[in-house]
Every structure is written in structure tokens, then in C-alpha cells.
């Protein structure tokens, strides 16, 4: 086990120091220039084996924030790719008999936000309580992770009606707000309802899903320091 751990650490280091192909280097240069000068760029990991039937790899891989004084964006992107060979990720894949050679990494780039009010995950169907006509929301205060929250941190769970007339119901309140406070305001929930509806419709159309098909989208979002809703990423929910 110690030998494997050491070998994986060496492999990660080699990947972080590897030369990037010219086509990728040029593409990353172009991507970096699309961000305003001085903007910290969040490089988020996303693999093809995080949401498989019977296996969830959420939180196994690393994401990095690239700062302007670090030079070329490839530095942080290579760190994300190298996290494929985290010891914990390798062990999980090995245990669930997932082919390591079929594992692929993708990187999502977006501005890094500081001082965010909340972050969460919304699913365009109630996958937990099995009610009809609701989105399921799981929200954490500030930058506390939804996938790997602090031990003493309880998220806010909300059932948000598909239609505005159906309102919303807070199933469980966060223990981080005090005085039974609410992480998401009514206005933010309204905006989130509209966004989730659009995302579900567009992807259902893309995947050629009918209303009778079992289909939902998992959407990661955050509320910025200024109270603005930002959608980070969306992917099909694996039933």
C-alpha cells in the first residue's frame, strides 16, 4: 500500500511537470485571455466516472484556483488532470472495479468567487423524498462544500415547486444560520426555479427525452457575495 501511494504521488508529479502539446497550450492561452486581467480562474475537475450507476465519485478529484501571478493557465489545468491519480481516487476505482485506463478528466473554467453567501446542488426532480412536481435543493452556507461538508454542518433542504404557484417548502434548515434563518431568499428561489426549468428543458431536448422518460438534471449553483445566482455546471442525474 505504501509503495502504491508513493508511486501514485510520483506519477502525479510527473503529470504536473509534463509539457503540454502546442494545440492545448494555444487553446488554454485563448481561454485565459477571455477572463478580465487579474481574475482568479477556478479550474474545476469533472470526470467520466463520478456519476455511475452504483458509484459516486464526487469529491475524489481536486480543483484549483489559478491566479494571474502563476503564469500560464496550463499550470493549474495540469494539476487538475494529475488529480486523477489521487491515492483515494485510485483506491475507490480499484474497489469498485472501474477501469483506470477508461477514466478521463475534463476541466471547467469559471471566475473564482470569494465571500459567496451560499452554494448548493439542485436536481430537477425530487430524487430524495419522491414527491411530484418539485425540484430538490441541497444548500450549504458560504463556501462549505455540499459533497464533503464540515462534520458539524447541516445543509438546508428545500422542495421547490416547478410552478411559482406551488411555492416552496424547507424540509430541513441549516444549523449554520441561527434563529431558524433561511439560506436562499424567496427572490433567489424564484430565479433558481426559472433557471432549473430552462436547463431541464434544453437538456431533455438535447437527449431526446419525452415527458414520460425518467430524466433529471443535477445543477450546481452558488449565491455570490452580491446575492446573485450563478450556475456552475449541469449534468444528467443518474437514477
C-alpha positions as CSV (number, residue, x, y, z in Angstrom):
1,X,0.0,0.0,0.0
2,X,2.8,2.4,0.9
3,X,4.6,1.5,-2.4
4,X,1.4,2.2,-4.4
5,X,0.9,5.5,-2.6
6,X,4.4,6.6,-3.3
7,X,4.2,5.5,-7.0
8,X,1.0,7.5,-7.5
9,X,2.5,10.6,-5.9
10,X,5.4,10.3,-8.3
11,X,3.0,9.9,-11.3
12,X,1.1,13.0,-10.2
13,X,4.3,15.0,-10.0
14,X,5.4,13.9,-13.5
15,X,2.0,14.9,-14.9
16,X,2.2,18.3,-13.2
17,X,5.6,18.9,-14.8
18,X,4.8,17.4,-18.2
19,X,5.0,19.5,-21.4
20,X,1.6,20.5,-22.8
21,X,1.0,19.9,-26.5
22,X,1.1,23.1,-28.6
23,X,-2.6,22.8,-29.6
24,X,-3.7,22.6,-26.0
25,X,-1.3,25.3,-24.9
26,X,-2.7,27.6,-27.6
27,X,-6.3,26.8,-26.6
28,X,-5.6,27.5,-22.9
29,X,-3.9,30.8,-23.8
30,X,-7.0,31.8,-25.7
31,X,-9.2,30.7,-22.8
32,X,-7.1,32.6,-20.3
33,X,-7.4,35.8,-22.3
34,X,-11.2,35.7,-22.2
35,X,-11.1,36.5,-18.5
36,X,-10.5,40.1,-17.3
37,X,-7.0,40.9,-16.2
38,X,-6.3,39.8,-12.6
39,X,-9.4,37.5,-12.4
40,X,-8.7,34.3,-10.4
41,X,-9.8,31.4,-12.6
42,X,-11.4,28.3,-11.0
43,X,-10.3,25.1,-12.7
44,X,-12.9,22.5,-11.7
45,X,-12.4,18.8,-12.1
46,X,-15.0,16.7,-13.8
47,X,-14.5,13.1,-14.8
48,X,-16.5,10.4,-16.6
49,X,-16.7,8.2,-13.6
50,X,-18.2,10.4,-10.9
51,X,-21.9,9.6,-11.5
52,X,-22.1,6.0,-12.5
53,X,-24.9,3.6,-11.5
54,X,-23.9,2.3,-8.1
55,X,-20.8,4.5,-7.8
56,X,-20.5,8.2,-6.8
57,X,-17.0,9.7,-7.1
58,X,-18.0,13.2,-6.0
59,X,-15.1,14.8,-4.1
60,X,-12.5,12.3,-5.2
61,X,-10.7,14.7,-7.5
62,X,-9.1,18.1,-7.0
63,X,-10.0,21.6,-8.3
64,X,-7.6,24.5,-8.3
65,X,-7.8,28.3,-8.5
66,X,-5.3,29.8,-10.9
67,X,-4.1,33.3,-10.0
68,X,-2.6,35.8,-12.5
69,X,0.8,35.7,-10.9
70,X,1.1,32.0,-11.5
71,X,1.7,32.5,-15.2
72,X,0.2,30.2,-17.9
73,X,-3.2,28.6,-17.2
74,X,-1.7,25.2,-18.1
75,X,0.0,25.0,-14.6
76,X,-3.3,24.7,-12.8
77,X,-5.0,22.6,-15.5
78,X,-2.2,20.0,-15.3
79,X,-2.7,19.9,-11.5
80,X,-6.4,19.0,-12.1
81,X,-5.6,16.3,-14.6
82,X,-2.9,14.9,-12.2
83,X,-5.6,14.5,-9.5
84,X,-6.9,11.5,-11.5
85,X,-4.2,9.7,-9.7
86,X,-5.0,10.8,-6.1
87,X,-4.5,7.8,-3.9
88,X,-8.0,8.0,-2.6
89,X,-9.4,8.2,-6.1
90,X,-7.3,5.2,-7.3
91,X,-8.4,3.1,-4.3
92,X,-12.1,3.9,-4.9
93,X,-11.9,2.9,-8.6
94,X,-9.9,-0.2,-7.7
95,X,-12.5,-1.2,-5.1
96,X,-15.5,-0.7,-7.5
97,X,-13.5,-2.4,-10.4
98,X,-13.6,0.7,-12.6
99,X,-11.1,0.5,-15.4
100,X,-8.4,3.1,-14.7
101,X,-7.5,3.4,-18.3
102,X,-11.0,4.4,-19.3
103,X,-11.0,7.2,-16.8
104,X,-11.0,10.7,-18.4
105,X,-10.7,14.2,-16.9
106,X,-12.4,17.4,-18.1
107,X,-11.8,20.9,-16.7
108,X,-14.4,23.5,-16.3
109,X,-13.2,27.1,-16.2
110,X,-15.1,30.0,-14.5
111,X,-14.2,33.1,-12.5
112,X,-13.4,32.2,-8.9
113,X,-15.9,33.8,-6.4
114,X,-14.9,34.9,-2.9
115,X,-17.1,35.5,0.0
116,X,-20.1,33.7,-1.5
117,X,-23.3,33.6,0.5
118,X,-24.2,30.0,-0.3
119,X,-23.6,27.1,-2.7
120,X,-25.7,24.2,-3.5
121,X,-27.0,21.4,-5.8
122,X,-30.4,21.4,-7.4
123,X,-31.9,18.4,-9.1
124,X,-34.8,18.9,-11.5
125,X,-36.9,16.2,-9.8
126,X,-37.4,15.3,-6.2
127,X,-34.9,12.4,-6.1
128,X,-34.9,12.1,-2.3
129,X,-38.5,12.4,-1.0
130,X,-40.2,11.3,-4.2
131,X,-42.8,14.0,-4.2
132,X,-44.3,15.1,-7.5
133,X,-43.7,18.5,-9.2
134,X,-40.7,19.6,-7.1
135,X,-37.1,20.4,-7.6
136,X,-34.8,19.2,-4.8
137,X,-32.3,21.7,-3.4
138,X,-29.4,21.0,-1.0
139,X,-27.7,24.2,0.0
140,X,-24.8,25.0,2.3
141,X,-23.8,28.3,3.8
142,X,-20.8,30.2,2.4
143,X,-18.2,28.0,0.8
144,X,-18.9,24.9,2.9
145,X,-18.9,22.0,0.5
146,X,-22.1,20.1,-0.4
147,X,-20.2,17.0,-1.3
148,X,-17.8,16.9,1.7
149,X,-19.3,19.3,4.3
150,X,-17.8,20.0,7.7
151,X,-18.7,17.4,10.2
152,X,-21.0,19.7,12.2
153,X,-22.6,21.4,9.2
154,X,-26.2,20.6,8.3
155,X,-27.4,21.8,4.8
156,X,-30.7,23.4,4.0
157,X,-33.0,21.1,2.1
158,X,-35.8,22.6,0.1
159,X,-38.5,21.3,-2.2
160,X,-39.1,24.0,-4.8
161,X,-42.3,23.7,-6.8
162,X,-41.9,23.5,-10.6
163,X,-44.5,26.3,-10.9
164,X,-44.5,29.5,-8.9
165,X,-48.0,28.9,-7.6
166,X,-46.7,25.8,-5.8
167,X,-44.2,27.8,-3.8
168,X,-41.5,26.0,-1.8
169,X,-41.1,24.0,1.4
170,X,-38.0,23.9,3.6
171,X,-37.7,20.3,4.7
172,X,-34.6,20.9,6.8
173,X,-33.0,24.1,7.9
174,X,-29.3,24.7,8.1
175,X,-27.8,24.7,11.5
176,X,-25.4,27.4,10.5
177,X,-27.9,30.3,10.2
178,X,-29.2,30.7,13.7
179,X,-32.7,31.8,14.6
180,X,-34.1,29.3,12.1
181,X,-32.8,31.5,9.3
182,X,-33.1,30.7,5.6
183,X,-30.1,30.5,3.2
184,X,-32.0,31.2,0.0
185,X,-34.3,34.2,-0.2
186,X,-37.7,34.0,-1.9
187,X,-36.3,36.1,-4.8
188,X,-33.3,33.8,-5.2
189,X,-35.6,30.7,-5.2
190,X,-37.7,32.3,-7.9
191,X,-34.6,32.9,-10.1
192,X,-33.4,29.4,-9.4
193,X,-36.8,27.9,-10.4
194,X,-36.6,29.7,-13.7
195,X,-33.0,28.6,-14.3
196,X,-33.7,24.9,-13.4
197,X,-36.7,24.9,-15.7
198,X,-34.7,26.2,-18.7
199,X,-31.8,23.8,-18.0
200,X,-34.1,20.8,-17.8
201,X,-36.0,21.7,-20.9
202,X,-32.8,22.3,-23.0
203,X,-31.1,19.1,-22.0
204,X,-34.2,17.0,-22.2
205,X,-34.4,18.2,-25.8
206,X,-30.7,17.6,-26.4
207,X,-31.0,14.0,-25.1
208,X,-34.3,13.5,-26.9
209,X,-36.3,12.7,-23.7
210,X,-40.0,12.8,-23.6
211,X,-42.1,13.8,-20.6
212,X,-42.7,10.1,-19.8
213,X,-39.0,9.3,-19.6
214,X,-37.2,9.2,-16.2
215,X,-34.9,12.1,-16.6
216,X,-33.5,14.9,-14.4
217,X,-30.5,17.3,-14.4
218,X,-28.2,17.9,-11.5
219,X,-27.2,21.5,-11.3
220,X,-24.5,23.1,-9.1
221,X,-25.1,26.7,-8.2
222,X,-23.9,29.4,-5.9
223,X,-25.1,32.7,-4.5
224,X,-22.3,35.3,-4.8
225,X,-21.3,37.9,-2.2
226,X,-23.6,40.3,-4.0
227,X,-26.6,37.9,-3.8
228,X,-26.5,36.9,-7.5
229,X,-27.3,33.4,-8.6
230,X,-24.6,31.7,-10.7
231,X,-24.9,28.3,-12.3
232,X,-21.6,26.5,-12.1
233,X,-22.3,23.3,-14.1
234,X,-25.1,20.9,-15.0
235,X,-25.2,17.2,-15.8
236,X,-27.7,14.4,-16.1
237,X,-28.7,12.8,-12.9
238,X,-28.0,9.0,-12.7
239,X,-31.0,7.2,-11.4
